[in-house]
Amino acid sequence: MRIIIPMAGMGKRMRPHTLSVPKPLIPIAGKPIVQRLVEDIAKVCHEPIEEVAFIIGHFGEQVEKDLVKIAESVGAKGTIHYQEEALGTAHAILCAKEALVGKVVVAFADTLFKADFQLDTNAEGTIWVQRVEDPRAYGVIKLNDKNQITDFVEKPEEFVSDLAIIGIYFFKDGEYLRNELQYLLDNDIKDKGEYQLTNALENMKNKGTVFIPALISEWLDCGNKNATVYTNQRYLEYIKDEKDLVASSAQLQNSVIIPPVYIGENAVIKNSVIGPHVSIGNNTNVSDSIVSNSIVQQNTTLKNGNIVNSMLGNYVVYEGSRSDLSLGDYNTLKE
């Protein structure tokens, strides 16, 4: 089994947090989004993960090393591939064509999920979906009475289905997928100016490939600050019974911790109330503050703060009062 992770996008909706780090490396409950994604896919696949192929822009040597370590954390080889131009989802996946071999999962790195199933790796293809109240903003699928996918419909104006495609796909035959993607590029078949995976799915379906749905129980978006803070909240609820959410090297002085929270290595919490639903990164110092429903990343100093629904990046210095914040890396704010 191989996992293909396209993640070359600029993450503009997450600025300023993505000015210095790619969006998939922003932490959720103490781990990068993309690491949570890889680990959760591995949990529902009952086969070993041989390779995780990351399709990126030129994010720098350290990011590439971090991604390889993420692959190694699930016992896989990590490989790095580059998308030089944003030419669509089909083009992005094909940038890792060497990894399109055998069984593959393609997962776009701006979404997390909760699933209560084991992936059927004998199926020809599986599209992961979630029921949504208003499907008009999503690509959706239609099913027949055999639970097989008959149609892919992009942002339907009239109701055809409430099963939204979340951006994770399983293919039993990676080489077949590769050939169908290559066909789009060779014949310059575009949708809205880009080479789209959905066109390849439609072609495969018309040739007889049977796609089935995999219904997840919760779909978590990391597209902007508020969505990411909410995802952090939900993820802490998922893992609240795990051990070591508060690192043994963290120093807690005269403080109240309201779980679930994550507190990283060598963090110092003094005269503060932390939680619920807070993630504090490594080497961060919080004093005389109240923090709830927020993400505070690494090497940050927070003093005299009363913050909620906030994201503070790395190496931030903040001294202030009650706020709803979104501060990127290396900012200093004193009120």
C-alpha positions as CSV (number, residue, x, y, z in Angstrom):
1,M,0.0,0.0,0.0
2,R,1.2,3.5,-0.9
3,I,-0.1,6.9,0.2
4,I,0.1,9.9,-2.2
5,I,-0.2,13.3,-0.5
6,P,-0.5,16.3,-2.8
7,M,0.3,19.4,-0.7
8,A,2.0,21.9,-3.0
9,G,-0.6,24.6,-2.5
10,M,0.3,28.0,-1.0
11,G,-2.3,27.9,1.8
12,K,-3.3,31.5,1.2
13,R,-6.5,31.2,3.4
14,M,-4.3,30.3,6.3
15,R,-2.0,33.4,6.1
16,P,-0.1,34.6,8.1
17,H,0.5,31.1,9.5
18,T,1.6,29.7,6.1
19,L,4.1,32.5,5.3
20,S,6.9,30.5,7.0
21,V,5.6,27.0,7.1
22,P,3.4,24.9,4.7
23,K,-0.2,24.5,5.9
24,P,0.0,20.7,6.3
25,L,2.8,21.2,8.9
26,I,0.6,23.4,11.1
27,P,0.0,21.3,14.3
28,I,-3.2,19.8,15.4
29,A,-3.2,18.5,19.0
30,G,0.6,18.5,18.9
31,K,1.3,16.9,15.5
32,P,1.3,18.4,12.0
33,I,-1.9,18.1,10.0
34,V,-0.2,15.8,7.4
35,Q,1.1,13.5,10.1
36,R,-2.4,13.1,11.6
37,L,-3.7,12.4,8.1
38,V,-1.0,9.7,7.4
39,E,-1.5,8.0,10.7
40,D,-5.2,8.0,10.5
41,I,-5.1,6.5,6.9
42,A,-2.7,3.8,8.2
43,K,-5.1,2.9,10.9
44,V,-7.9,2.1,8.5
45,C,-5.7,0.2,6.1
46,H,-5.1,-3.4,7.2
47,E,-2.0,-3.7,5.0
48,P,1.5,-2.3,5.7
49,I,2.3,1.2,4.2
50,E,5.3,0.8,2.0
51,E,5.7,4.4,0.8
52,V,4.3,7.9,1.5
53,A,4.9,10.2,-1.5
54,F,4.6,13.9,-0.7
55,I,4.0,16.2,-3.6
56,I,5.2,19.7,-2.6
57,G,6.5,23.0,-3.8
58,H,10.0,24.0,-2.9
59,F,9.5,24.2,0.8
60,G,13.1,23.8,1.9
61,E,15.4,21.0,3.1
62,Q,14.1,21.0,6.7
63,V,10.5,20.5,5.6
64,E,11.5,17.6,3.4
65,K,13.3,16.0,6.2
66,D,10.3,16.4,8.5
67,L,8.0,14.8,5.9
68,V,10.3,11.8,5.5
69,K,10.2,11.3,9.3
70,I,6.4,11.4,9.2
71,A,6.5,8.5,6.7
72,E,8.9,6.6,8.8
73,S,6.6,7.0,11.8
74,V,4.2,4.6,10.1
75,G,7.0,2.2,9.0
76,A,7.1,3.6,5.4
77,K,9.6,5.1,3.1
78,G,9.1,8.8,2.5
79,T,9.6,10.2,-1.0
80,I,9.5,13.8,-2.1
81,H,8.1,15.0,-5.5
82,Y,7.7,18.5,-6.8
83,Q,4.8,20.3,-8.6
84,E,6.3,23.2,-10.3
85,E,3.0,24.7,-11.5
86,A,-0.5,24.6,-10.1
87,L,-2.2,22.8,-13.0
88,G,-4.9,20.8,-11.2
89,T,-5.4,17.8,-9.0
90,A,-4.7,15.2,-11.8
91,H,-1.5,17.0,-12.6
92,A,-0.5,17.1,-8.9
93,I,-1.0,13.4,-8.4
94,L,0.9,12.5,-11.6
95,C,4.0,14.4,-10.2
96,A,4.5,11.3,-8.1
97,K,3.9,8.9,-11.0
98,E,6.8,6.6,-9.8
99,A,4.7,5.9,-6.6
100,L,1.5,5.1,-8.6
101,V,2.1,1.3,-8.3
102,G,-0.2,-1.3,-6.8
103,K,-2.7,-0.3,-4.2
104,V,-2.7,3.5,-3.5
105,V,-4.6,6.0,-1.3
106,V,-4.6,9.5,-2.6
107,A,-5.3,12.1,0.1
108,F,-5.2,15.8,-0.2
109,A,-3.5,17.3,2.8
110,D,-6.0,20.0,4.0
111,T,-8.6,17.6,5.6
112,L,-8.7,15.3,8.5
113,F,-11.4,12.7,9.4
114,K,-12.8,10.3,11.9
115,A,-13.6,6.8,10.5
116,D,-15.1,3.7,12.0
117,F,-14.4,1.3,9.2
118,Q,-11.6,-0.8,7.8
119,L,-10.8,0.0,4.2
120,D,-11.9,-2.7,1.7
121,T,-8.6,-3.2,-0.3
122,N,-10.3,-5.7,-2.6
123,A,-12.5,-3.0,-4.0
124,E,-11.5,-1.6,-7.4
125,G,-11.9,2.0,-6.1
126,T,-13.3,3.7,-3.0
127,I,-14.3,7.4,-2.7
128,W,-14.4,8.6,0.9
129,V,-17.5,10.7,1.6
130,Q,-19.4,12.5,4.4
131,R,-23.1,13.4,4.6
132,V,-23.5,17.2,4.5
133,E,-26.6,19.4,5.1
134,D,-26.0,21.6,2.1
135,P,-24.3,19.8,-0.8
136,R,-24.3,22.8,-3.1
137,A,-20.7,23.7,-2.1
138,Y,-19.3,20.3,-2.7
139,G,-18.6,17.6,-5.2
140,V,-21.0,14.8,-4.5
141,I,-21.7,11.2,-5.6
142,K,-24.8,9.4,-6.7
143,L,-25.3,5.7,-5.8
144,N,-27.3,2.8,-7.3
145,D,-29.2,0.1,-5.4
146,K,-25.9,-1.9,-5.2
147,N,-24.1,0.9,-3.3
148,Q,-22.0,1.6,-6.4
149,I,-21.2,5.1,-7.5
150,T,-23.0,6.0,-10.7
151,D,-22.2,9.8,-11.0
152,F,-19.9,12.5,-9.8
153,V,-21.6,15.8,-9.6
154,E,-19.7,19.1,-8.9
155,K,-21.5,21.6,-6.7
156,P,-25.1,20.7,-7.7
157,E,-27.6,23.6,-7.7
158,E,-30.5,21.1,-7.3
159,F,-30.4,18.2,-4.8
160,V,-29.0,15.0,-6.2
161,S,-27.1,13.6,-3.2
162,D,-25.9,14.7,0.2
163,L,-22.7,12.5,0.0
164,A,-19.8,14.9,-0.3
165,I,-16.4,13.8,-1.6
166,I,-13.8,14.7,1.1
167,G,-10.7,14.4,-0.9
168,I,-9.4,10.9,-0.1
169,Y,-9.5,8.0,-2.6
170,F,-8.4,4.4,-2.8
171,F,-7.3,2.7,-6.0
172,K,-6.5,-1.0,-6.3
173,D,-4.5,-0.5,-9.4
174,G,-2.1,2.5,-9.2
175,E,-0.8,1.9,-12.7
176,Y,-4.3,2.1,-14.2
177,L,-4.8,5.4,-12.4
178,R,-1.5,6.7,-13.6
179,N,-2.4,5.9,-17.2
180,E,-5.7,7.6,-16.9
181,L,-4.1,10.8,-15.5
182,Q,-1.5,10.7,-18.2
183,Y,-4.2,10.5,-20.8
184,L,-5.7,13.8,-19.6
185,L,-2.4,15.5,-19.9
186,D,-1.5,14.0,-23.3
187,N,-4.8,15.0,-24.8
188,D,-5.0,18.4,-22.9
189,I,-8.3,17.5,-21.3
190,K,-9.1,20.2,-18.8
191,D,-12.0,21.4,-16.6
192,K,-12.0,25.1,-15.7
193,G,-8.4,25.4,-17.1
194,E,-6.9,22.6,-15.0
195,Y,-6.4,18.8,-15.2
196,Q,-8.8,17.3,-12.8
197,L,-8.9,14.0,-11.0
198,T,-12.7,13.8,-11.4
199,N,-12.2,13.6,-15.2
200,A,-10.0,10.5,-14.7
201,L,-12.5,9.0,-12.3
202,E,-15.3,9.5,-14.8
203,N,-13.3,7.9,-17.5
204,M,-12.5,4.9,-15.3
205,K,-16.1,4.5,-14.3
206,N,-17.2,4.6,-18.0
207,K,-14.7,1.8,-18.7
208,G,-16.2,-0.4,-16.1
209,T,-14.3,0.4,-12.9
210,V,-16.6,0.0,-9.9
211,F,-16.3,2.7,-7.3
212,I,-17.9,2.3,-3.9
213,P,-18.3,4.9,-1.1
214,A,-16.6,4.8,2.3
215,L,-18.7,6.8,4.7
216,I,-16.7,8.6,7.4
217,S,-18.3,9.8,10.7
218,E,-16.7,13.2,10.8
219,W,-14.9,15.4,8.3
220,L,-12.6,18.1,9.6
221,D,-11.4,21.0,7.5
222,C,-8.1,22.9,8.0
223,G,-8.8,25.6,5.4
224,N,-8.7,28.7,7.5
225,K,-7.9,29.8,11.1
226,N,-11.4,29.2,12.6
227,A,-11.7,25.8,10.9
228,T,-8.3,24.8,12.1
229,V,-9.0,25.8,15.7
230,Y,-12.2,23.8,15.5
231,T,-10.4,20.8,14.1
232,N,-7.9,21.0,17.0
233,Q,-10.9,21.0,19.4
234,R,-12.5,18.0,17.8
235,Y,-9.2,16.1,17.6
236,L,-8.4,16.7,21.2
237,E,-11.8,15.1,22.0
238,Y,-10.9,12.1,19.9
239,I,-7.6,11.5,21.7
240,K,-8.5,12.8,25.2
241,D,-8.0,9.3,26.8
242,E,-4.5,8.9,25.4
243,K,-1.5,9.1,27.7
244,D,1.2,11.8,27.6
245,L,-0.9,14.6,26.2
246,V,0.9,16.7,28.7
247,A,4.7,16.1,28.2
248,S,6.6,14.9,31.3
249,S,9.1,17.7,30.7
250,A,6.4,20.4,30.8
251,Q,6.5,22.6,33.9
252,L,3.2,23.5,35.5
253,Q,3.4,26.1,38.2
254,N,0.4,27.3,40.1
255,S,-1.9,26.6,37.1
256,V,-5.2,24.9,36.3
257,I,-5.4,22.5,33.4
258,I,-8.9,21.8,32.0
259,P,-8.7,18.8,29.7
260,P,-8.5,17.9,27.0
261,V,-5.3,19.8,26.3
262,Y,-2.0,19.1,24.7
263,I,1.1,20.6,26.2
264,G,4.5,20.0,24.5
265,E,8.0,19.3,25.6
266,N,9.7,21.8,27.9
267,A,6.6,24.1,27.9
268,V,6.3,26.3,31.0
269,I,2.8,27.2,32.3
270,K,2.8,29.6,35.2
271,N,-0.1,31.2,37.1
272,S,-2.5,30.3,34.3
273,V,-5.7,28.5,33.3
274,I,-5.3,26.4,30.2
275,G,-8.2,24.6,28.5
276,P,-10.3,23.1,27.4
277,H,-9.3,22.4,23.8
278,V,-5.9,24.0,23.9
279,S,-2.7,22.9,22.2
280,I,0.6,24.4,23.4
281,G,3.8,23.6,21.5
282,N,7.3,22.7,22.6
283,N,9.3,25.3,24.5
284,T,6.4,27.8,24.8
285,N,6.1,29.9,27.9
286,V,2.6,30.9,29.2
287,S,2.2,33.1,32.3
288,D,-0.6,34.9,34.0
289,S,-3.0,34.0,31.2
290,I,-6.3,32.3,30.5
291,V,-6.3,30.2,27.3
292,S,-9.2,28.2,25.8
293,N,-10.0,26.7,22.5
294,S,-6.7,27.8,20.9
295,I,-3.5,26.7,19.3
296,V,-0.2,28.1,20.5
297,Q,2.8,26.8,18.6
298,Q,6.4,26.4,19.5
299,N,8.9,28.8,21.2
300,T,6.2,31.3,21.9
301,T,5.8,33.6,24.9
302,L,2.3,34.5,26.1
303,K,1.9,36.8,29.1
304,N,-1.1,38.5,30.6
305,G,-3.3,37.1,27.9
306,N,-7.0,36.1,27.9
307,I,-7.4,34.4,24.6
308,V,-10.0,32.2,23.0
309,N,-10.5,30.8,19.5
310,S,-7.0,31.8,18.6
311,M,-3.9,30.7,16.7
312,L,-0.4,31.9,17.7
313,G,2.5,30.8,15.5
314,N,6.1,30.0,16.3
315,Y,8.4,32.5,18.1
316,V,5.5,34.9,18.8
317,V,5.7,37.3,21.8
318,Y,2.2,38.4,23.0
319,E,1.4,40.4,26.1
320,G,-2.1,41.7,26.2
321,S,-5.7,41.1,27.1
322,R,-8.8,39.1,26.0
323,S,-8.7,38.6,22.2
324,D,-9.6,36.4,19.2
325,L,-6.2,36.2,17.6
326,S,-4.4,35.0,14.5
327,L,-0.7,35.8,14.8
328,G,1.8,34.3,12.5
329,D,5.4,33.3,13.2
330,Y,7.9,35.8,14.7
331,N,5.3,38.5,15.6
332,T,5.5,40.6,18.7
333,L,2.3,42.2,20.1
334,K,2.0,44.1,23.4
335,E,-1.2,45.8,24.5
